[in-house]
C-alpha cells in the first residue's frame, strides 16, 4: 500500500520507481552480465544518452562499481580510464536502493520481503571520448545480451548431491570425479571446498585449491558471476590485514588456470602482493600454474617476476625458475645458469601429490625449456575492479 504525507511525499513498503538515467531521465534496461569476467563480477548497462553504469547488488562495493563503470565506458581500456579526470573528462552519479531482481528502485529498502541495498553507478564520458569508445561498449553489451537470451538449455550434468562431510572426505582423498558431478547441480560445494583452504594439512589445502579450480571451471560455464564472486572473496581475504588467507592464492591460481579466458583479469591484482615476503612464493607458484597452460598471459609481467631468481628465499628462487621456463624467457638464462647448482629444497604440488626437488634442478629444466621456442600469442589482460586496496608491489 502507498501512503501520502501532508507534504505529498510517498512512502510505504510497496512504493517503487522505474530505473531512470540520472543524467537524462530516460528509462534504462536491466544491467547485463558480461561475457568475459575480466573487469569484475558486476553486471553493466548503458543509456541512450551515452551514459554507462555498473550494478553493485550489495551496495557495499561502490568503489569497485565506480571503477567498473569507468573502465567499461572506456571499452575496457584501463590506460585511458586512469588518464581521465573527473569533471573534465567525465561526470558520475550514484543511484541507490536498486533491486536487480525486479529492476526497480525501492526507496523504502524492502520489497517482497527482501532487503534492497543495491546501487547503480553511472558514468557519462564527455562526447569526444564516447565517440571513440561507444561502438565497442555497445558491441560488448549486445553480445552479452545475446548469450543471456532465455530458452537456452543448461549443459547436462549428473544429479548428485552430497553433504559437507562427504565433500571433505572426497577432497582429502583427491577423488575429483564425484565432486565435479556434484558441482553440476549444487554450487554450494564451492563453499565447502573453500573451507578446506584453511586446513592445517598442507596437502589437503593444495588438493582443495586444485579441485576448487576444476569445479569452478564447470560452474563458470553456466554461472560465471558466481565464480567472480568467489574470486573477489579470495582476493579480499589476501588483502585484509590480519585475515587468514591460507590456500586463497593457490585457489586463485587454479581457477584462473582452469578458465583463463574469463578470469585472466585477476592476474595483475595478484602481482600487487609480490611485495609481501610471506605471499611472494605463493604468488609465483600461482603464476607458474597459469603460465604452464597460458604463458602468453604472463609475458607482459615476465621481467617483474623473473627478477626473483636472485631472492634469498629458496622457495621464491625455485618458483621463479619454474616460471622462467614456462615463459621461455631467454633473458633469464644468465641468472638461471648461476643457480643450476643451488641445493635449496622446494616442494612441488602436481596432480594431488607433493614431490621434493631442488632449485638447481628447476633451473636446469627451465634452461632446457628456453631452448625450445614457445609460440607467441598476443593477449591483453584487463584488470578487474576489486573494491579493495591491496598493498603496492615492488
Order of alpha helices (4+ residues) and beta strands (2+ residues): beta-beta-beta-beta-beta-alpha-alpha-beta-beta-beta-beta-beta-alpha-alpha-alpha-alpha-alpha-alpha-alpha-alpha-alpha-alpha-alpha-alpha-alpha-beta-beta-alpha
